[in-house]
């Protein structure tokens, strides 16, 4: 518990004072550390296991099907594994990075960087797991958590590296945790202040009286409140890391994923459609995940589909044309396709004046 509180305290500290910029800058260092660790550990482990050919042979001795993408799998099992990709569209701490782009042109570079990063890190994670199987089979040992194997990365680092280097690898794990924590804190705080609080303040006429300094203080207060609640919930973990991550991933993906996609590619999405779809996706994903059905099909699939269907149906029933929203949508699509800058308010006003004259 002490370690959890220490990591939480440090993360809260730099997020509290640094905000989005602080979280982003620390993410760069944390991301590079994670990448280096995920490349170094499997590379050193494969040679410690006797080289690539010996590693493959050891894995096949344990179970020949481990090197097959489809052996022993079912259609629903393969669909569940592939459905993890749907979760990316609904992760607030990931989406907010793309929302911070200066212009639409940067989306293309961001896409390549994001996909490239995921290929390297996922490949490193998979290779670490497979090479760990070969290494422990060859040496006759076993990871600390022999049942789930979730500690194989940490175990290999401590076995293969000097204690100082192993400490850096362990720091990479903490970096991954802290990166997600800080991003979630920033997004949650922003949602509380910029969305919920402003809506209430606008209705009561109090927005004009609030200064930027006040909003900064409210944002920091939001960070602190959310962090305290999260720390209390994390004191008594009740499940494995993979199960917890998988359940949260499905919840976010099924709740927000379809709404984000529809907002980008379908201009008839209404506010009631978005809200109804969000609720439907969250409820279905939660109910499915708590039932025995989750052993057959990953809960993000039915949640995502329910969200999509409900959002489309309700939007078709409640849609009301809005010229301003329609124009903004078309301009955004055109700017991305042509890789042209988004027109500003001043540009739009100038164009309007030119048309009138």
SULMOCOR-V452704 format. One line per field, one symbol per residue. phi: phi as a letter, one per 30 degrees, with the letter a starting at -180 (. if undefined). Layout:
# SULMOCOR-V452704
phi = ???
This chain:
# SULMOCOR-V452704
phi = .dddddddddddddddccidddddddddddddddddddcddddddddddjjeddddddddddaeddccdbdiccdddddddddedddddcdedcddddddddadddddddddddddddddddddddddddddddddddcicadecddcidcedddddddcceedddddddddddddddddedddddddddddddcddddddddcicdddccdddddddddddeddddddddddddcdcaddddddddddddddddcedddddddcbdcdcddddddddddddddddddddcddddcbeddddddddeddddddddddcdbdbdddddddddddddddchcddddddddddddddddd
